Each structure stands twice: as structure tokens, then as C-alpha cells.
């Protein structure tokens, strides 16, 4: 099974979860982990650990964070050593979440994640340029 977690500054991850639920329905394989201003790094690590401990040892675990060099990512990276089936992706958009959630990733999770990153990057467009080219 695949489990996807999103850790963001503030409640951005809850917004992603809400948008996902509108399109795809409630999915227990996706969980949001908000980081609040009062949260210490240890508090955030505790939230991550609590979610990771819900996974089965054979689960593919994907932890998405909002900013590559941000505190959310810094809190997530140390878990990669302990959880060999953990994949950390940083820099999120909704298309990436959909790509990750829709792909069962049964064959090769690393390749599936790389493909999702490529596909979602193509969805970021400057619409003015598209309109001018018509």
C-alpha cells in the first residue's frame, strides 16, 4: 500500500487535502501535517513520526513538503535513514499531489515519483503567453 503525507508551513496541507477530497473523495492514504508557528522542530518531528508509525513496514511512504530548504523539509530528511521505504519530495503543487495519489507505484516507486515530478512541472504555465500564441 502507498501512504502519502504532506507537511507544510501552516495549514496549506489541509487546503491541499480539502481540494483532493473534492476531486477524488476522502482517501485515508493521504494525511496532512500542518506546522504551526508555535511548533518546535521536535514537535514537528513528533508529528511526522506519529504518521510514519501508522504505516506498515511494506508500505511505500511519500512525504511531501512545501519548501526544499525549509524547516519542514529539514524535519523530514532525518527519517529517510530509519524508514528505507520513505520518499521525500519537496516543492508541492496540486498537480503533483494528483500524480502521486493516482499512481499505484507498485513497480518502481522512484521512477513513478520522477515521472510525477516531470508531469506536474509541465502544468505550471503562464496563461498570458498561451493566450498570445493563439
C-alpha positions in Angstrom: 0.0 0.0 0.0 1.0 3.6 -0.5 0.7 6.3 2.1 1.1 10.0 1.2 1.8 12.7 3.8 2.1 16.4 3.2 3.9 18.6 5.7 3.6 22.3 5.2 4.1 25.6 7.0 0.6 26.5 8.3 -2.5 24.8 7.0 -1.5 24.8 3.4 -1.5 20.9 3.5 -5.1 21.0 4.9 -6.1 23.1 1.8 -4.5 20.5 -0.5 -6.3 17.7 1.4 -9.6 19.6 1.0 -9.1 20.1 -2.7 -8.1 16.5 -3.2 -11.2 15.4 -1.4 -13.4 17.5 -3.7 -12.0 15.8 -6.8 -11.2 12.3 -5.6 -13.2 11.8 -2.4 -11.8 11.2 1.1 -8.7 9.0 0.9 -7.3 7.6 4.2 -4.0 7.0 2.4 -3.4 10.8 2.4 -2.7 12.8 5.6 -2.0 16.4 6.2 0.6 17.5 8.8 0.5 21.3 9.4 3.4 23.1 11.1 2.3 26.0 13.2 4.3 29.0 14.3 4.5 27.7 17.9 5.7 24.3 16.8 9.3 23.5 17.7 11.4 21.2 15.4 10.9 18.4 17.9 7.2 18.9 17.8 7.2 18.7 14.0 9.4 15.6 14.2 6.9 14.1 16.6 4.0 14.7 14.2 6.0 13.1 11.4 6.9 10.1 13.5 3.3 9.6 14.6 2.2 9.5 10.9 5.1 7.2 9.9 4.2 4.8 12.7 0.8 4.3 11.1 2.3 2.7 8.0 3.1 -0.9 7.6 6.7 -1.9 7.1 6.0 -2.8 3.4 4.1 0.4 2.6 5.5 2.9 0.2 5.6 6.2 2.1 5.8 9.5 0.4 6.3 12.6 2.5 5.7 15.9 0.5 7.0 19.2 1.9 6.4 22.7 0.7 9.9 24.3 0.6 13.0 22.4 -0.4 15.3 24.3 2.1 12.6 25.0 4.6 12.2 23.7 8.2 9.5 21.2 7.0 12.0 19.5 4.8 14.8 19.7 7.3 12.5 18.0 9.8 11.6 15.2 7.3 15.1 14.4 6.0 16.4 12.6 9.1 13.6 10.0 8.8 14.9 8.8 5.5 17.6 6.8 7.2 15.3 5.0 9.6 12.5 4.4 7.1 14.0 2.9 4.0 10.7 2.9 2.2 10.3 6.7 2.7 10.5 9.1 -0.3 10.7 12.8 0.5 9.5 15.2 -2.2 9.8 19.0 -1.7 8.1 21.8 -3.6 4.5 20.9 -4.0 1.7 21.8 -6.3 -1.8 20.3 -6.7 -1.0 18.5 -10.0 1.9 16.8 -8.3 -0.3 15.6 -5.5 -2.8 14.2 -8.0 0.0 12.5 -10.0 1.4 10.9 -6.8 -2.0 9.8 -5.4 -3.3 8.4 -8.7 -0.2 6.2 -9.4 -0.3 2.9 -7.5 3.6 2.8 -7.6 3.6 -1.0 -7.5 6.6 -1.4 -9.9 9.3 1.1 -9.2 8.3 4.0 -6.8 11.4 6.0 -7.6 10.7 6.0 -11.3 7.0 6.8 -10.7 7.9 9.7 -8.5 10.4 11.1 -11.0 7.7 10.8 -13.7 5.2 12.6 -11.5 7.6 15.4 -10.9 8.1 15.8 -14.7 4.4 15.7 -15.4 3.4 18.2 -12.7 6.1 20.7 -13.7 4.5 20.9 -17.1 1.2 22.1 -15.5 2.8 25.4 -14.3 2.1 27.8 -17.2 1.9 31.5 -17.7 -1.5 31.7 -19.3 -0.9 35.1 -20.9 1.7 33.5 -23.1 -0.7 30.8 -24.1 -3.4 33.4 -25.0 -0.9 35.4 -27.0 0.1 32.4 -29.0 -3.5 31.7 -30.1 
